[in-house]
């Protein structure tokens, strides 16, 4: 069979190529994730009460469980009794010091000749009152007041801290899922034996994303805002996500990966929530812009010079003189004229 002239092949390939702004970059492993996720654990063993309704949307700060509630209430009563006793004891000490203070002040205001008749005004220590001893007494009284105030503040702070640690609250607005089997009758106790590491999971449902890990350097160098992702669902439904942001995350194997986040519209949030935790396949789509053409790899591989070329770049240079490669996709190659900047060069 006689081979066509190169010029004829160029004309034929140009006829086979099509103008296309968007190109599929193939199917990728994907996940559906919410805006935020928090795994909640119980701080100690004991009886768990005050469960929230996981079927409703909860506000930030809403109580979702308490552990050892009755025990904490009893500790609070004991603390208040202890503080009451301390207040009484401190007040008794202050009354004694106040009476001694009045005696010393009266003694110091007497004339020298009168003091020898005021033996009953001598302090319990038997020492002769002086201005310094009066100052020391006042200092002791101030110290007692500060000790009482500090004790009350410290005890209440300790109890509040423990109560806070034993109370699970929603870290943000969203939905809740308990990771344990709770009794159907909420009045029945549920005991945390310490074997459960994850008690509940909170999900911030203000936004949902399709996430794809992209590790091909030729893709990561392209303008990220030109990407979008689609996940096909039953009944010909499609989740379409627009690029939101990208960030480096740690994979399960311990390595780093670059993850792209594609935000879903609000009308797809309910469907997206049902897909949390499942494995999905997403089609990564790139908008190459105007003036580009899509060439089938199969058609390009049929070029007479294909066997002499070591890569797609060399073959495109032969088959499409005056064109450069924008991106190499799964089945297609996107090319643009030399006069038009490649997608990776455009701002």
ABEGO torsion letter per residue (X at the ends): XBBBBAAAAAAAAAAABBBBABBBAEBBBBBBBBABBBBBBBABBEBBBGBBBAABBBBBGBBABBBGAAAAAAAAAAAAAAAAAAAAAAAAAAAAAAAAAAAAAAAAABBAAAAAAAAAABBAAGBBBBAAAAAAAAAAAAAAAAAAAAAAAAAAAAAAAAAAAABBBBABBEBBBBABBBBABAABBBBBAGABABABBBBBAABBBBBBBBABAAAAABBAAABBBBBBBBGGBBBBBBBABBBBBBBAAGBBBBBBBBBBBAAAAAAAAAABGBBBBBBBBBBAEBGBBBBBAAAAAABAAAAABABAAAAAAAABBGBBBABBBAABBBBBBAABBBAAABX
